[in-house]
Amino acid sequence: MIEFKLPSLGADMDKGKFLEWRVKPGDHVKRGDIVAVVDTSKAAVDVEIWNEGTVYELIAEPGVTMRVGSVMATLLAPGETPEAAEAEKRTRPAPVAVPVQAESVPVTAVAAPVVPGERRRVSPVARRRAAELGVDAETVAGTGPHGAVTLEDVERAAAAATTAPAVPAAQLDKQAEMRRAIAAAMSRSKREIPHYYLSERVPLQNATLWLQAENARRGLTERVLMAALFLKSVALACEKYPDMNGLYRDGKFEPGAAVHVGVAISLRQGGLIAPAIHDVQKKSLTQLMQDLTDLVKRARAGSLRSSEMSDPTITVTNLGDQGVESVFGVIYPPQVALVGFGRVAEQACVVEGGLRIIPAVTASLAADHRVSDGHRGALFVAEIHRLLQQPESL
Amino acid sequence: MTVISYREAMRQALREALSRDERVFLMGEDVGKYGGTYAVSKGLLEEFGPERIRDAPLSELGFVGAGIGAALGGMRPIVEVMTVNFSLLALDQIVNSAALMRHMSGGQFSVPLVIRMATGAGRQVAAQHSHSLEGWYAHIPGIRVLAPATVEDARGMLWPALEDPDPVVIFEHVQLYNLEGECAGAPRVDIASAAVRRAGADVSLITYGGSLPKTVEAAQQLAAHGIDAEVIDLRVLRPLDTEVIVESVRKTRRAVVVDEGWRTGSLAAEVMAGIMENAFYDLDAPVARVCSEEVPIPYAKHLEDAALPQAEKIVAAARAICGKS
């Protein structure tokens, strides 16, 4: 029997609200299939499965907030019978509690400890009343049997919250929740990761001309933007300098097997999300452009896939649109590097002994000093510089 | 107001029925010369004579069957069975004949029979005389099951039971016979509804028969803990008055069902199921129950006490679901 557990969809996620199933018992699933939709503090995410098998039992119930690692469903492995699964279930100990990281600070004090993986005890009438009053019953302190949230608890919480502003509670919660998640991840980053920073002005004369010529012969929908060149150059540089690409976990660096570039996307309602484009080093510019457009659209619509949330091995942030010259980013843990691009603008550059006005961009690197040193970082940035001079090779 | 015992109330009810309708007669083991196992019919033989107060041979199957025959023949028999344990010998007559006759005859025959029987424990008469099998009878379509738990109900339920054209089983809990209460004349009571014996706001204690006094006592103790308990007396075990139960639980949002029957497959379970079906979204805590331990009722006093629902157990269960244990 295979247990399908709620995956962590990013370092800042310790729980998620289960929204719906996309499969039913008896369905055959394979690696990469979308099986469920889970709301994280950042977005509703389509969760993929990494095992092949047949859905046996759906455990998670819609609307319930679960800890990362909670068993959401069980699957029969290929060839396994339901009888065998039942037998295994009987011999298996109760689901192991997943420890909650001490650094995640709950928004509201909860009287009873929430056992990870177990549904919060909220009485039926309290749940109903909470929905009517717009109170999140999961965050209310419970005084009922076994710490269950009772009607009285909900009404007390609602009375205490009457000073809340007119913004719909759900939306406000969502924004506050995302802010909290970003705060947790970034605080952790600055606390744990010894950042070093490098920057380099990169001439984009060749790239600009090449793009103009390329786009001139392409249809409107197939045109490529400079952003795609940036992504590809970073990915190729990562292949050459793998100590920029990967995750730092449990005191050691694990190089990424492929380059999954997290793309920082700002959301209209505020906040930030950095889902991955997979295998950027292998993809054509046309493909990358399509992926990028699609990713931005879905990130803003709130329908990302779980692998996109959890897989990035390096992040690229592009604040050039905002008109700033350069950006020095904060690494998204447990990644070890972040590449920033500023505004692409006409600048006075010395080229072949003469002063010329050409388009250029400031590329910057924030990297983890536990994994790499400035020297390696410099070679990495220089490689990005070099690659962007040969756009046809990207 | 006059204070009388439950036993006296039952005797007055019998006397009234025998006087009002000449088709009524009482039949059972030791109801005549001995005056009834629990002395309910004492003096009636002298008053109404052996034709109408009939001692039966020791065969529950035989005399319950005779009662059915008499009812079919136009009489209004009251058959007394010594205890519910012994009534199992007559189950075939009650379940396969009395309860089915209207159905099997296509509505041509009805069986206007009343069967009274003692039930329950607490008098140290050991397992074969102490069980509480009301739930078994409450399972059977075709019969009405009553459990008078107050002096007033003991006095008032018999006559409407005799007026019912179908078989009615009346359970008299042995612990109640000495219960005293005010009762004047012939109170008019129904044999269809449950009753609120004590109004309260925090938890519904739902019970019947011999457990009612214990439950009322528990409600008084709970008041000292700041829990305002409502006490519901089911009175009629079949058909159950779900409306009163649900109305109470909707108000208090919590319920403890108290039932002297064994826990598994109990009448308490049926009451709880009715609450789930009708008031789930009004509940503020899981519904609890206090039933008998799943053992034959012991003879030894301390063990018998331990096996039965008691006020302390009811208080503990109510406090637990109120989050105040």
HADDOCK unambig.tbl for C-alpha pairs under 7 A between the chains (distance, minus, plus):
assign (segid A and resid 123 and name CA) (segid B and resid 283 and name CA) 6.44 0.50 0.50
assign (segid A and resid 123 and name CA) (segid B and resid 284 and name CA) 4.71 0.50 0.50
assign (segid A and resid 123 and name CA) (segid B and resid 285 and name CA) 5.75 0.50 0.50
assign (segid A and resid 124 and name CA) (segid B and resid 280 and name CA) 6.64 0.50 0.50
assign (segid A and resid 124 and name CA) (segid B and resid 281 and name CA) 4.86 0.50 0.50
assign (segid A and resid 124 and name CA) (segid B and resid 282 and name CA) 6.40 0.50 0.50
assign (segid A and resid 124 and name CA) (segid B and resid 283 and name CA) 5.61 0.50 0.50
assign (segid A and resid 124 and name CA) (segid B and resid 284 and name CA) 6.17 0.50 0.50
assign (segid A and resid 125 and name CA) (segid B and resid 281 and name CA) 5.00 0.50 0.50
assign (segid A and resid 125 and name CA) (segid B and resid 282 and name CA) 4.61 0.50 0.50
assign (segid A and resid 125 and name CA) (segid B and resid 283 and name CA) 5.29 0.50 0.50
assign (segid A and resid 125 and name CA) (segid B and resid 284 and name CA) 5.56 0.50 0.50
assign (segid A and resid 126 and name CA) (segid B and resid 284 and name CA) 6.56 0.50 0.50
assign (segid A and resid 128 and name CA) (segid B and resid 281 and name CA) 6.97 0.50 0.50
assign (segid A and resid 143 and name CA) (segid B and resid 323 and name CA) 6.38 0.50 0.50
assign (segid A and resid 144 and name CA) (segid B and resid 322 and name CA) 6.28 0.50 0.50
assign (segid A and resid 144 and name CA) (segid B and resid 323 and name CA) 4.34 0.50 0.50
assign (segid A and resid 145 and name CA) (segid B and resid 320 and name CA) 6.11 0.50 0.50
assign (segid A and resid 145 and name CA) (segid B and resid 321 and name CA) 5.49 0.50 0.50
assign (segid A and resid 145 and name CA) (segid B and resid 322 and name CA) 6.55 0.50 0.50
assign (segid A and resid 145 and name CA) (segid B and resid 323 and name CA) 4.29 0.50 0.50
assign (segid A and resid 150 and name CA) (segid B and resid 284 and name CA) 5.61 0.50 0.50
assign (segid A and resid 151 and name CA) (segid B and resid 284 and name CA) 6.38 0.50 0.50
